[in-house]
Amino acid sequence: NIKKGGSVRVNGAFENAGIVNITSDSNEYGSLILEGSTSGNITYNRYVHDKTVGEWDLVGSPVGSQSISGFVTTNNGSLATNSDQYAVGTYSNASGGGWSNYTTSSGSNDVANAGNFPAGTGYQMASASGGTLAFTGTVATSDQTVDITDNSGSGGTKWNLVANPFPSYLNGNSNAGTNNFFSTNSGVLHGSFSAIYGWGGSAGYTPYNATNTWYIAPGQAFFVASANASGSSVAFNENMQNASPS
């Protein structure tokens, strides 16, 4: 068990035939960094805000190979629901896109056919009463990239919802560490919105850029504005990982 605020770094091979649980709360997260090969799954119990109006959360899976249907089943009772809708939703910046939640009904948003959470993709989520939701799967041990694009010229938007795919913190900017998300990806961000935008509930969106010192929590999702209508990608690299910053 890796408690909230705790961290483990494994320099060699990680072979898990047992149970590894990582826990978190609203402002402290456990952290696991693997520097060698890996086999077996972990469970990350990721804090997700409750369903209060305006207070949802932006979250991505901090593990790989987690099916969305399995996530919904495992977190039954802890995940917020409304009739046939689950509080797990995608964002599309294409024309006519926007937010769309998974449902129990057959169709394009049928949770049974939703597949796995893609690495580095963000979602809107809400827990039933404020607490952790369990993600079980593999740990990424290589650099991850996520495609982003600017669709504002074709009736959509330039905004893309991405997420930290590692079960550890990432350095946000150069004040946090030499290898960091903002410095690595600033070249593909829109010049007028050269920052990442984190959701603060009723406070709205907060930009994080080259100033101050900030970190990206495990599974934290956020918006970036793409500078490229033909598409590019942002990178979440292993060397950005930070075991347990304040």
Accessible surface in RSA format (square Angstrom, percent):
REM  Atomic radii and reference values for relative SASA: ProtOr
REM  Chains: A
REM  Algorithm: Lee & Richards
REM  Probe-radius: 1.40
REM  Slices: 20
REM RES _ NUM      All-atoms   Total-Side   Main-Chain    Non-polar    All polar
REM                ABS   REL    ABS   REL    ABS   REL    ABS   REL    ABS   REL
RES ASN A   1   146.87 101.3  87.45  84.5  59.42 143.1  19.71  47.4 127.16 122.9
RES ILE A   2    15.80   9.0  12.42   9.3   3.38   8.2  15.63  11.3   0.17   0.5
RES LYS A   3   156.42  76.3 153.04  93.9   3.38   8.0  96.32  86.7  60.10  64.0
RES LYS A   4   101.63  49.6  88.72  54.4  12.91  30.7  48.43  43.6  53.20  56.7
RES GLY A   5    33.68  41.5   0.00   N/A  33.68  41.5  16.01  43.9  17.67  39.6
RES GLY A   6    25.60  31.6   0.00   N/A  25.60  31.6  25.53  70.1   0.06   0.1
RES SER A   7    51.55  43.6  23.34  31.2  28.21  65.0   0.65   1.4  50.90  71.3
RES VAL A   8    64.25  42.3  59.01  53.4   5.24  12.6  63.97  55.6   0.29   0.8
RES ARG A   9   116.52  48.9  89.96  45.9  26.56  63.2  34.07  46.6  82.45  50.0
RES VAL A  10    34.38  22.6  31.55  28.6   2.82   6.8  34.38  29.9   0.00   0.0
RES ASN A  11   112.04  77.3  90.82  87.8  21.22  51.1  31.78  76.5  80.26  77.6
RES GLY A  12    41.50  51.2   0.00   N/A  41.50  51.2  35.83  98.3   5.66  12.7
RES ALA A  13    60.50  55.6  30.21  46.6  30.29  68.9  30.43  42.9  30.07  79.7
RES PHE A  14    23.96  12.0  21.22  13.1   2.74   7.1  23.91  14.5   0.06   0.2
RES GLU A  15   138.58  79.6 106.31  80.4  32.27  76.8  30.98  59.9 107.60  87.9
RES ASN A  16    25.07  17.3   8.53   8.2  16.54  39.8   5.49  13.2  19.58  18.9
RES ALA A  17   113.56 104.4  68.16 105.2  45.40 103.3  79.50 112.0  34.06  90.2
RES GLY A  18    53.97  66.6   0.00   N/A  53.97  66.6  32.57  89.4  21.40  47.9
RES ILE A  19   145.68  82.9 113.63  84.6  32.06  77.3 116.52  83.9  29.16  79.1
RES VAL A  20    31.23  20.6  28.84  26.1   2.40   5.8  29.47  25.6   1.77   4.8
RES ASN A  21    43.19  29.8  42.96  41.5   0.23   0.6   4.44  10.7  38.76  37.5
RES ILE A  22     0.00   0.0   0.00   0.0   0.00   0.0   0.00   0.0   0.00   0.0
RES THR A  23    50.78  36.1  50.78  51.5   0.00   0.0  45.40  61.0   5.38   8.1
RES SER A  24     9.01   7.6   0.00   0.0   9.01  20.8   0.00   0.0   9.01  12.6
RES ASP A  25    36.92  25.9  36.54  36.4   0.38   0.9  24.88  58.6  12.04  12.0
RES SER A  26    72.75  61.5  51.84  69.2  20.91  48.2  23.06  49.1  49.69  69.6
RES ASN A  27   117.57  81.1  93.18  90.0  24.39  58.7  32.14  77.3  85.43  82.6
RES GLU A  28    73.50  42.2  72.41  54.8   1.09   2.6  20.70  40.0  52.80  43.1
RES TYR A  29    18.50   8.6  18.50  10.5   0.00   0.0   8.25   6.2  10.25  12.6
RES GLY A  30     0.00   0.0   0.00   N/A   0.00   0.0   0.00   0.0   0.00   0.0
RES SER A  31     0.27   0.2   0.11   0.1   0.16   0.4   0.19   0.4   0.08   0.1
RES LEU A  32     2.50   1.4   2.17   1.6   0.33   0.8   2.17   1.5   0.33   0.9
RES ILE A  33     3.71   2.1   3.64   2.7   0.07   0.2   3.71   2.7   0.00   0.0
RES LEU A  34     3.15   1.8   0.10   0.1   3.05   7.7   0.10   0.1   3.05   8.2
RES GLU A  35    93.67  53.8  58.23  44.1  35.43  84.4  27.84  53.8  65.83  53.7
RES GLY A  36    22.54  27.8   0.00   N/A  22.54  27.8  19.41  53.3   3.13   7.0
RES SER A  37    77.49  65.5  62.41  83.3  15.08  34.7  53.26 113.4  24.23  33.9
RES THR A  38    42.56  30.3  15.83  16.0  26.74  63.7  17.35  23.3  25.21  38.1
RES SER A  39    60.58  51.2  52.55  70.1   8.02  18.5  49.14 104.6  11.44  16.0
RES GLY A  40    32.49  40.1   0.00   N/A  32.49  40.1  20.11  55.2  12.38  27.7
RES ASN A  41    74.15  51.1  64.92  62.7   9.23  22.2  10.88  26.2  63.27  61.2
RES ILE A  42     2.18   1.2   0.00   0.0   2.18   5.2   2.18   1.6   0.00   0.0
RES THR A  43    25.50  18.1  25.16  25.5   0.33   0.8   9.53  12.8  15.97  24.1
RES TYR A  44     0.00   0.0   0.00   0.0   0.00   0.0   0.00   0.0   0.00   0.0
RES ASN A  45    29.78  20.5  29.78  28.8   0.00   0.0   5.36  12.9  24.42  23.6
RES ARG A  46     1.91   0.8   1.91   1.0   0.00   0.0   0.00   0.0   1.91   1.2
RES TYR A  47    40.30  18.8  40.30  22.9   0.00   0.0  20.93  15.7  19.37  23.9
RES VAL A  48     0.00   0.0   0.00   0.0   0.00   0.0   0.00   0.0   0.00   0.0
RES HIS A  49    62.52  34.2  62.52  43.5   0.00   0.0  39.30  40.5  23.22  27.0
RES ASP A  50    32.54  22.8  32.54  32.4   0.00   0.0   2.88   6.8  29.67  29.6
RES LYS A  51   109.50  53.4  98.84  60.6  10.66  25.4  69.94  63.0  39.56  42.1
RES THR A  52    74.61  53.1  65.06  66.0   9.55  22.8  56.58  76.0  18.03  27.2
RES VAL A  53   145.70  95.9 127.49 115.4  18.21  43.9 131.66 114.4  14.03  38.1
RES GLY A  54    36.19  44.6   0.00   N/A  36.19  44.6  29.56  81.1   6.63  14.8
RES GLU A  55    35.59  20.4  35.32  26.7   0.27   0.6  10.10  19.5  25.49  20.8
RES TRP A  56    69.19  27.8  65.06  31.5   4.13   9.7  54.49  29.1  14.71  23.9
RES ASP A  57    23.88  16.7  23.61  23.5   0.27   0.6   0.49   1.1  23.39  23.3
RES LEU A  58     7.72   4.3   7.27   5.2   0.45   1.1   7.27   5.1   0.45   1.2
RES VAL A  59     0.00   0.0   0.00   0.0   0.00   0.0   0.00   0.0   0.00   0.0
RES GLY A  60     0.31   0.4   0.00   N/A   0.31   0.4   0.31   0.9   0.00   0.0
RES SER A  61     5.94   5.0   1.29   1.7   4.65  10.7   1.29   2.7   4.65   6.5
RES PRO A  62     0.00   0.0   0.00   0.0   0.00   0.0   0.00   0.0   0.00   0.0
RES VAL A  63     5.61   3.7   0.00   0.0   5.61  13.5   1.38   1.2   4.23  11.5
RES GLY A  64    23.44  28.9   0.00   N/A  23.44  28.9  21.24  58.3   2.19   4.9
RES SER A  65    78.67  66.5  50.65  67.6  28.02  64.6  23.42  49.9  55.24  77.4
RES GLN A  66    15.68   8.8  14.56  10.6   1.12   2.7   0.92   2.0  14.76  11.2
RES SER A  67    38.19  32.3  36.13  48.2   2.05   4.7  24.81  52.8  13.38  18.7
RES ILE A  68     1.40   0.8   1.40   1.0   0.00   0.0   1.40   1.0   0.00   0.0
RES SER A  69    41.55  35.1  39.45  52.7   2.10   4.8  17.12  36.4  24.43  34.2
RES GLY A  70    25.01  30.8   0.00   N/A  25.01  30.8  24.78  68.0   0.24   0.5
RES PHE A  71     0.10   0.0   0.00   0.0   0.10   0.3   0.10   0.1   0.00   0.0
RES VAL A  72    11.28   7.4  10.25   9.3   1.02   2.5  10.25   8.9   1.02   2.8
RES THR A  73   103.20  73.4  90.84  92.1  12.37  29.5  69.34  93.1  33.86  51.2
RES THR A  74    92.59  65.9  60.49  61.3  32.10  76.5  41.73  56.1  50.86  76.9
RES ASN A  75     7.24   5.0   5.12   5.0   2.12   5.1   2.12   5.1   5.12   5.0
RES ASN A  76   129.70  89.4 104.71 101.2  24.99  60.2  19.01  45.8 110.69 107.0
RES GLY A  77    62.91  77.6   0.00   N/A  62.91  77.6  40.06 109.9  22.85  51.2
RES SER A  78    52.01  43.9  45.11  60.2   6.90  15.9  13.04  27.8  38.97  54.6
RES LEU A  79     6.60   3.7   2.22   1.6   4.38  11.0   2.22   1.6   4.38  11.8
RES ALA A  80     5.08   4.7   3.00   4.6   2.08   4.7   5.08   7.2   0.00   0.0
RES THR A  81    80.02  56.9  54.94  55.7  25.08  59.8  25.28  34.0  54.74  82.7
RES ASN A  82   114.92  79.2 108.89 105.2   6.03  14.5  27.39  65.9  87.53  84.6
RES SER A  83   114.34  96.6  61.34  81.9  53.00 122.1  49.05 104.5  65.29  91.5
RES ASP A  84    53.22  37.3  49.15  48.9   4.07   9.6  22.38  52.7  30.84  30.8
RES GLN A  85    78.84  44.1  77.57  56.7   1.27   3.0   8.32  17.7  70.52  53.5
RES TYR A  86    38.13  17.8  37.33  21.2   0.80   2.1  15.11  11.4  23.02  28.4
RES ALA A  87     4.00   3.7   2.44   3.8   1.56   3.6   3.54   5.0   0.46   1.2
RES VAL A  88     0.00   0.0   0.00   0.0   0.00   0.0   0.00   0.0   0.00   0.0
RES GLY A  89     0.00   0.0   0.00   N/A   0.00   0.0   0.00   0.0   0.00   0.0
RES THR A  90    42.90  30.5  42.82  43.4   0.08   0.2  29.05  39.0  13.85  20.9
RES TYR A  91    51.55  24.1  24.53  14.0  27.02  70.3  13.39  10.1  38.15  47.0
RES SER A  92    50.12  42.4  43.76  58.4   6.36  14.7  35.50  75.6  14.62  20.5
RES ASN A  93    16.15  11.1  11.54  11.1   4.61  11.1   2.78   6.7  13.37  12.9
RES ALA A  94    49.51  45.5  45.02  69.5   4.49  10.2  45.71  64.4   3.80  10.1
RES SER A  95    75.17  63.5  49.69  66.3  25.48  58.7  19.61  41.8  55.56  77.8
RES GLY A  96    85.39 105.3   0.00   N/A  85.39 105.3  44.51 122.2  40.87  91.5
RES GLY A  97    44.90  55.4   0.00   N/A  44.90  55.4  16.16  44.4  28.74  64.4
RES GLY A  98    24.25  29.9   0.00   N/A  24.25  29.9  19.25  52.8   5.00  11.2
RES TRP A  99   106.22  42.6  75.08  36.3  31.14  73.1  51.13  27.3  55.09  89.4
RES SER A 100    40.43  34.2  32.31  43.1   8.12  18.7  31.47  67.0   8.95  12.5
RES ASN A 101    23.69  16.3  15.10  14.6   8.59  20.7   3.36   8.1  20.33  19.7
RES TYR A 102    21.51  10.0  21.43  12.2   0.08   0.2   8.36   6.3  13.15  16.2
RES THR A 103    20.60  14.7  20.60  20.9   0.00   0.0  16.60  22.3   4.00   6.1
RES THR A 104    79.45  56.5  52.92  53.6  26.53  63.2  43.11  57.9  36.34  54.9
RES SER A 105    53.69  45.4  45.03  60.1   8.66  20.0  35.82  76.3  17.87  25.0
RES SER A 106   106.10  89.7  78.96 105.4  27.14  62.5  43.45  92.5  62.65  87.8
RES GLY A 107    53.26  65.7   0.00   N/A  53.26  65.7  37.70 103.5  15.55  34.8
RES SER A 108   117.96  99.7  71.21  95.0  46.75 107.7  57.76 123.0  60.21  84.3
RES ASN A 109    47.47  32.7  45.19  43.7   2.28   5.5   4.57  11.0  42.90  41.5
RES ASP A 110    17.51  12.3  15.21  15.1   2.30   5.4   0.16   0.4  17.35  17.3
RES VAL A 111    13.66   9.0  13.48  12.2   0.18   0.4  13.48  11.7   0.18   0.5
RES ALA A 112    72.76  66.9  46.74  72.1  26.02  59.2  48.92  68.9  23.84  63.2
RES ASN A 113   123.68  85.3  90.66  87.6  33.02  79.5  31.79  76.5  91.89  88.8
RES ALA A 114    26.09  24.0   0.00   0.0  26.09  59.3   7.66  10.8  18.43  48.8
RES GLY A 115    45.10  55.6   0.00   N/A  45.10  55.6  38.78 106.4   6.33  14.2
RES ASN A 116    78.55  54.2  63.80  61.7  14.74  35.5  14.09  33.9  64.46  62.3
RES PHE A 117     6.42   3.2   0.28   0.2   6.14  16.0   0.28   0.2   6.14  17.6
RES PRO A 118    69.09  50.4  56.66  51.7  12.42  45.2  67.35  55.6   1.74  10.8
RES ALA A 119    49.14  45.2  28.59  44.1  20.55  46.7  33.36  47.0  15.78  41.8
RES GLY A 120     2.23   2.8   0.00   N/A   2.23   2.8   0.06   0.2   2.17   4.9
RES THR A 121    39.42  28.0  38.87  39.4   0.55   1.3  28.25  37.9  11.18  16.9
RES GLY A 122     2.60   3.2   0.00   N/A   2.60   3.2   0.00   0.0   2.60   5.8
RES TYR A 123     6.28   2.9   6.28   3.6   0.00   0.0   0.11   0.1   6.17   7.6
RES GLN A 124    29.93  16.7  29.93  21.9   0.00   0.0   1.76   3.7  28.17  21.4
RES MET A 125     0.00   0.0   0.00   0.0   0.00   0.0   0.00   0.0   0.00   0.0
RES ALA A 126     0.00   0.0   0.00   0.0   0.00   0.0   0.00   0.0   0.00   0.0
RES SER A 127     2.69   2.3   2.69   3.6   0.00   0.0   2.69   5.7   0.00   0.0
RES ALA A 128    29.99  27.6  25.48  39.3   4.51  10.3  25.48  35.9   4.51  11.9
RES SER A 129    98.03  82.8  71.01  94.8  27.02  62.2  43.02  91.6  55.01  77.1
RES GLY A 130    29.41  36.3   0.00   N/A  29.41  36.3   5.66  15.5  23.75  53.2
RES GLY A 131    24.21  29.9   0.00   N/A  24.21  29.9  24.21  66.4   0.00   0.0
RES THR A 132    55.71  39.6  39.24  39.8  16.47  39.3  14.65  19.7  41.06  62.1
RES LEU A 133     0.49   0.3   0.00   0.0   0.49   1.2   0.49   0.3   0.00   0.0
RES ALA A 134    18.21  16.7  16.35  25.2   1.86   4.2  16.35  23.0   1.86   4.9
RES PHE A 135     0.00   0.0   0.00   0.0   0.00   0.0   0.00   0.0   0.00   0.0
RES THR A 136    56.31  40.1  50.27  51.0   6.04  14.4  40.31  54.1  16.01  24.2
RES GLY A 137     1.39   1.7   0.00   N/A   1.39   1.7   1.39   3.8   0.00   0.0
RES THR A 138    53.41  38.0  53.41  54.1   0.00   0.0  41.57  55.8  11.84  17.9
RES VAL A 139     6.99   4.6   1.75   1.6   5.25  12.6   1.89   1.6   5.11  13.9
RES ALA A 140    24.83  22.8  10.38  16.0  14.45  32.9  21.51  30.3   3.32   8.8
RES THR A 141    43.70  31.1  26.21  26.6  17.49  41.7   3.00   4.0  40.70  61.5
RES SER A 142    61.82  52.2  59.68  79.7   2.14   4.9  40.63  86.5  21.20  29.7
RES ASP A 143    84.53  59.2  63.50  63.2  21.03  49.7  18.72  44.1  65.81  65.6
RES GLN A 144    36.08  20.2  33.74  24.7   2.33   5.6   2.98   6.3  33.10  25.1
RES THR A 145    92.80  66.0  67.50  68.4  25.30  60.3  35.94  48.3  56.86  86.0
RES VAL A 146    18.39  12.1  14.70  13.3   3.69   8.9  18.39  16.0   0.00   0.0
RES ASP A 147   124.10  86.9 105.04 104.5  19.06  45.1  33.94  79.9  90.16  89.9
RES ILE A 148     3.42   1.9   0.00   0.0   3.42   8.2   2.52   1.8   0.90   2.4
RES THR A 149    35.50  25.2  35.50  36.0   0.00   0.0  31.00  41.6   4.50   6.8
RES ASP A 150    21.72  15.2  18.81  18.7   2.91   6.9   0.61   1.4  21.11  21.0
RES ASN A 151    34.29  23.6  32.02  30.9   2.27   5.5   4.25  10.2  30.04  29.0
RES SER A 152    51.67  43.7  30.13  40.2  21.55  49.6  17.32  36.9  34.35  48.1
RES GLY A 153    83.08 102.5   0.00   N/A  83.08 102.5  44.32 121.6  38.76  86.8
RES SER A 154    77.22  65.3  54.76  73.1  22.45  51.7  54.31 115.7  22.91  32.1
RES GLY A 155    60.14  74.2   0.00   N/A  60.14  74.2  32.81  90.0  27.33  61.2
RES GLY A 156    16.78  20.7   0.00   N/A  16.78  20.7   2.53   6.9  14.25  31.9
RES THR A 157    49.13  34.9  46.51  47.1   2.62   6.3  49.13  66.0   0.00   0.0
RES LYS A 158    40.24  19.6  39.94  24.5   0.30   0.7   5.23   4.7  35.01  37.3
RES TRP A 159    60.06  24.1  59.86  29.0   0.20   0.5  38.81  20.7  21.24  34.5
RES ASN A 160    16.33  11.3  12.64  12.2   3.69   8.9   7.59  18.3   8.74   8.4
RES LEU A 161    14.63   8.1   2.52   1.8  12.10  30.4   2.52   1.8  12.10  32.6
RES VAL A 162     1.36   0.9   1.36   1.2   0.00   0.0   1.36   1.2   0.00   0.0
RES ALA A 163     0.84   0.8   0.84   1.3   0.00   0.0   0.84   1.2   0.00   0.0
RES ASN A 164     0.02   0.0   0.00   0.0   0.02   0.1   0.00   0.0   0.02   0.0
RES PRO A 165     5.01   3.7   1.64   1.5   3.37  12.3   1.92   1.6   3.09  19.2
RES PHE A 166     0.16   0.1   0.16   0.1   0.00   0.0   0.16   0.1   0.00   0.0
RES PRO A 167     0.14   0.1   0.14   0.1   0.00   0.0   0.14   0.1   0.00   0.0
RES SER A 168     0.00   0.0   0.00   0.0   0.00   0.0   0.00   0.0   0.00   0.0
RES TYR A 169    22.57  10.5  22.57  12.8   0.00   0.0  12.09   9.1  10.48  12.9
RES LEU A 170     0.00   0.0   0.00   0.0   0.00   0.0   0.00   0.0   0.00   0.0
RES ASN A 171    13.17   9.1  13.17  12.7   0.00   0.0   0.00   0.0  13.17  12.7
RES GLY A 172     0.00   0.0   0.00   N/A   0.00   0.0   0.00   0.0   0.00   0.0
RES ASN A 173     0.52   0.4   0.52   0.5   0.00   0.0   0.52   1.3   0.00   0.0
RES SER A 174    69.13  58.4  51.63  68.9  17.50  40.3  28.90  61.5  40.23  56.4
RES ASN A 175    84.03  57.9  52.56  50.8  31.47  75.8  12.40  29.8  71.63  69.2
RES ALA A 176    16.31  15.0   0.00   0.0  16.31  37.1   0.50   0.7  15.81  41.9
RES GLY A 177    18.37  22.7   0.00   N/A  18.37  22.7  18.28  50.2   0.09   0.2
RES THR A 178   128.28  91.2 102.05 103.5  26.23  62.5  70.32  94.5  57.96  87.6
RES ASN A 179    66.22  45.7  62.60  60.5   3.62   8.7   4.70  11.3  61.51  59.5
RES ASN A 180     0.53   0.4   0.31   0.3   0.21   0.5   0.00   0.0   0.53   0.5
RES PHE A 181     0.00   0.0   0.00   0.0   0.00   0.0   0.00   0.0   0.00   0.0
RES PHE A 182    20.18  10.1  20.18  12.5   0.00   0.0  20.18  12.2   0.00   0.0
RES SER A 183    60.72  51.3  37.90  50.6  22.82  52.6  30.18  64.3  30.54  42.8
RES THR A 184    68.85  49.0  34.45  34.9  34.40  82.0  29.17  39.2  39.68  60.0
RES ASN A 185     6.25   4.3   3.94   3.8   2.31   5.6   2.31   5.6   3.94   3.8
RES SER A 186    42.22  35.7  33.56  44.8   8.66  20.0  11.19  23.8  31.03  43.5
RES GLY A 187    73.96  91.2   0.00   N/A  73.96  91.2  42.65 117.0  31.31  70.1
RES VAL A 188    40.22  26.5  37.35  33.8   2.87   6.9  40.22  34.9   0.01   0.0
RES LEU A 189     7.65   4.3   0.00   0.0   7.65  19.2   0.00   0.0   7.65  20.6
RES HIS A 190    46.20  25.3  46.20  32.1   0.00   0.0  24.25  25.0  21.95  25.5
RES GLY A 191    71.92  88.7   0.00   N/A  71.92  88.7  40.36 110.8  31.56  70.7
RES SER A 192    85.41  72.2  50.89  67.9  34.52  79.5  27.17  57.9  58.24  81.6
RES PHE A 193    68.52  34.3  67.17  41.6   1.35   3.5  68.52  41.5   0.00   0.0
RES SER A 194    44.50  37.6  32.06  42.8  12.44  28.7  22.25  47.4  22.25  31.2
RES ALA A 195     3.37   3.1   3.37   5.2   0.00   0.0   3.37   4.8   0.00   0.0
RES ILE A 196     7.72   4.4   7.72   5.7   0.00   0.0   7.72   5.6   0.00   0.0
RES TYR A 197    39.13  18.3  39.13  22.3   0.00   0.0  24.74  18.6  14.39  17.7
RES GLY A 198    13.11  16.2   0.00   N/A  13.11  16.2  12.02  33.0   1.09   2.4
RES TRP A 199    77.77  31.2  53.33  25.8  24.44  57.4  50.85  27.1  26.92  43.7
RES GLY A 200    39.84  49.1   0.00   N/A  39.84  49.1  26.02  71.4  13.82  31.0
RES GLY A 201     6.32   7.8   0.00   N/A   6.32   7.8   3.12   8.6   3.20   7.2
RES SER A 202   104.56  88.4  65.17  87.0  39.39  90.7  44.70  95.2  59.86  83.9
RES ALA A 203    86.45  79.5  47.96  74.0  38.48  87.5  60.30  84.9  26.14  69.3
RES GLY A 204    20.58  25.4   0.00   N/A  20.58  25.4  20.58  56.5   0.00   0.0
RES TYR A 205   102.24  47.7  75.03  42.7  27.21  70.8  59.21  44.5  43.03  53.0
RES THR A 206    57.69  41.0  56.66  57.4   1.02   2.4  35.65  47.9  22.03  33.3
RES PRO A 207    71.17  51.9  57.59  52.5  13.58  49.4  57.59  47.5  13.58  84.4
RES TYR A 208    85.12  39.7  82.42  46.9   2.70   7.0  47.43  35.6  37.69  46.5
RES ASN A 209    51.58  35.6  50.37  48.7   1.21   2.9   6.12  14.7  45.46  43.9
RES ALA A 210    56.77  52.2  48.17  74.3   8.60  19.6  48.38  68.1   8.39  22.2
RES THR A 211    86.19  61.3  80.42  81.5   5.76  13.7  72.71  97.7  13.48  20.4
RES ASN A 212   119.63  82.5 101.77  98.4  17.85  43.0  30.55  73.5  89.07  86.1
RES THR A 213    74.72  53.1  47.68  48.3  27.04  64.4  26.92  36.2  47.80  72.3
RES TRP A 214    20.35   8.2  16.50   8.0   3.85   9.0  20.35  10.9   0.00   0.0
RES TYR A 215    67.20  31.4  41.91  23.8  25.29  65.8  15.89  11.9  51.31  63.3
RES ILE A 216     3.54   2.0   1.75   1.3   1.79   4.3   3.54   2.5   0.00   0.0
RES ALA A 217    13.55  12.5  11.58  17.9   1.97   4.5  11.58  16.3   1.97   5.2
RES PRO A 218     0.00   0.0   0.00   0.0   0.00   0.0   0.00   0.0   0.00   0.0
RES GLY A 219     0.00   0.0   0.00   N/A   0.00   0.0   0.00   0.0   0.00   0.0
RES GLN A 220    45.58  25.5  45.58  33.3   0.00   0.0  17.50  37.2  28.09  21.3
RES ALA A 221     0.00   0.0   0.00   0.0   0.00   0.0   0.00   0.0   0.00   0.0
RES PHE A 222     1.58   0.8   1.58   1.0   0.00   0.0   1.58   1.0   0.00   0.0
RES PHE A 223    13.60   6.8  13.60   8.4   0.00   0.0  13.60   8.2   0.00   0.0
RES VAL A 224     0.00   0.0   0.00   0.0   0.00   0.0   0.00   0.0   0.00   0.0
RES ALA A 225     0.00   0.0   0.00   0.0   0.00   0.0   0.00   0.0   0.00   0.0
RES SER A 226     0.00   0.0   0.00   0.0   0.00   0.0   0.00   0.0   0.00   0.0
RES ALA A 227    53.96  49.6  25.07  38.7  28.89  65.7  25.57  36.0  28.39  75.2
RES ASN A 228    52.02  35.9  49.24  47.6   2.78   6.7  12.32  29.7  39.70  38.4
RES ALA A 229    79.47  73.1  56.20  86.7  23.27  52.9  56.48  79.5  22.98  60.9
RES SER A 230   107.24  90.6  64.48  86.1  42.76  98.5  57.06 121.5  50.18  70.3
RES GLY A 231    28.70  35.4   0.00   N/A  28.70  35.4  14.55  39.9  14.15  31.7
RES SER A 232    30.44  25.7  12.52  16.7  17.92  41.3  27.14  57.8   3.30   4.6
RES SER A 233    44.89  37.9  34.28  45.7  10.61  24.4   7.45  15.9  37.43  52.4
RES VAL A 234     0.34   0.2   0.00   0.0   0.34   0.8   0.34   0.3   0.00   0.0
RES ALA A 235    18.59  17.1  18.28  28.2   0.31   0.7  18.28  25.7   0.31   0.8
RES PHE A 236     0.00   0.0   0.00   0.0   0.00   0.0   0.00   0.0   0.00   0.0
RES ASN A 237    27.78  19.2  27.78  26.8   0.00   0.0   0.95   2.3  26.83  25.9
RES GLU A 238    52.25  30.0  47.42  35.9   4.83  11.5  14.96  28.9  37.29  30.4
RES ASN A 239    90.09  62.1  67.87  65.6  22.22  53.5  36.70  88.3  53.39  51.6
RES MET A 240     0.46   0.2   0.46   0.3   0.00   0.0   0.46   0.4   0.00   0.0
RES GLN A 241    24.81  13.9   8.81   6.4  16.00  38.1   2.58   5.5  22.24  16.9
RES ASN A 242    38.39  26.5  35.01  33.8   3.38   8.1   4.83  11.6  33.56  32.4
RES ALA A 243    23.81  21.9  21.99  33.9   1.82   4.1  22.06  31.1   1.75   4.6
RES SER A 244    48.44  40.9  21.31  28.4  27.13  62.5  12.80  27.3  35.63  49.9
RES PRO A 245    21.08  15.4   1.64   1.5  19.45  70.7  11.73   9.7   9.35  58.1
RES SER A 246   144.79 122.4  81.61 108.9  63.18 145.6  88.89 189.3  55.90  78.3
END  Absolute sums over single chains surface
CHAIN  1 A    10555.4       7347.0       3208.4       5224.0       5331.4
END  Absolute sums over all chains
TOTAL         10555.4       7347.0       3208.4       5224.0       5331.4
